[in-house]
Amino acid sequence: MVRHYSDTKDLADDIAGLAAWHPRDRIGVIVNTLRLAADLMWLLERAGLAHEPQLYSSEASSGRYRDLDVARPGVVLVHRASTKGLDFDTVVIADTESDSATDPTAATLRMAYYVMITRARQRPVLGWQGSRLPRHLEGLDGLADSR
C-alpha cells in the first residue's frame, strides 16, 4: 500500500486507525528521523490507543525508550537503523519522501527498503508527504494499492 499523508497528524490518525482495525497486531512504524518519531509518539499517546505506543531509540541507555515488549500488540516506533531483526504484522514506512534526493536505483537505497519492507508479515505501507510522489515509488503503479 502506498499512502499520501497531508501532515504528521494525518499520518498519526492513519496509524491509530490501523491499530483500532487490527487490535491484536503489532504495527511497526519505521521513521528516518527521531524528530518524526517523537512527534508521532506525542500524537499517538493522545490518540486513545488500546495499547500504549512504544518508541525504541538506540541512543537511550535504558528505560522506556530502550526496552521493548516485543510480545505485546500495539504500535512500535523505531528508527530505520534499528529495524533489522524485528518483525511486525504491519509495517508503516512513514517518511519515504526523505529519500527523494537519493538515486532510486542506488543499491544502498534498495537494500534499505528491502530490509524495512520485509519486517512486515502481512501489510507493508509506504507513506509519504509532499506534493509529488517520491521518485523511488513511481514504479509501483499497478503493483501497490494507493490511498
Secondary structure as UniProt FT lines:
FT   STRAND          2..5
FT   HELIX           8..21
FT   TURN            23..24
FT   STRAND          26..31
FT   HELIX           34..45
FT   TURN            46..48
FT   STRAND          54..56
FT   TURN            58..59
FT   TURN            64..66
FT   TURN            70..71
FT   STRAND          74..79
FT   HELIX           80..82
FT   TURN            84..85
FT   STRAND          88..93
FT   TURN            94..95
FT   HELIX           96..99
FT   TURN            100..101
FT   TURN            104..105
FT   HELIX           107..117
FT   TURN            118..119
FT   STRAND          120..129
FT   HELIX           135..140
FT   TURN            142..143
//
